Amino acid sequence: MGQIVQEFIAEYGELLVQGTWDTIVMTSVSTLIAYVIGVPIGVLLTISGPTALRPHRVLHSVLGWIVNIGRSIPFIILLVALIPLTRLIVGTSLGVEGAIVPLIVSAAPFVGRMVEQSLAEVDESLVEAAQSFGANTWQIVTKVLLFESLPSLVRGATITFINLFGYSAMAGTVGAGGLGDIAIRYGYQRYQDDVMIVSVVLCVILVQIFQSLGNVIARKIDHHGR
């Protein structure tokens, strides 16, 4: 048994380590950029609502419409449809670089809606108190809404990361690299079940690690009830 494991590691160890790293990179970068785009969207959706800080029916409707369309397109269809755009932006539709663009496009609307929901959980009395002290919209957004919803935002980021982790495996169908690509090329196309099983186990381990890490961070920064 030990000999079999050693032979497997010798043959596929480097490949699996590189695939694990590629998956972490493409998922982390995509999550980060999706939040850079999605947080402003979520904030605008929140403050432009009918009874919000700065009601704006047209802006709220247009943003909501864009977010809903973005969330309704299956990732595998989006992945193929965005190949020309991906090539235009990063020069290739393959590998880690080729996966990041469709991952961001698929995640940004989801993040926007997650942020909107997190901000909606903030106690309205806190907003009213800030207004009574003369706080402007920017101060209310940054010092009340975002600050008070930070634990929820962190949990949302963890959910987004894990969703994109699954999408990155799906991106392996078009040669995007990572553990998904390895599982498909070796486990499915070459019928090497051992490689597929190890790839799946690595995915499960990574998801558990990041989920636990997100929970710990959320608890650390949650100032409610202290």
Secondary structure, DSSP 8 states (H G I E B T S, - for coil): -HHHHHHHHHHHHHHHHHHHHHHHHHHHHHHHHHHHHHHHHHHHHHHTSTTSSS--HHHHHHHHHHHHHHHHS-HHHHHHHTHHHHHHHHS-SSHHHHHHHHHHHHHHHHHHHHHHHHHHTS-HHHHHHHHHTT--HHHHIIIIIHHHTHHHHHHHHHHHHHHHHHHHHHGGGGT--HHHHHIIIIIISS--HHHHHHHHHHHHHHHHHHHHHHHHHHHHH--TT-
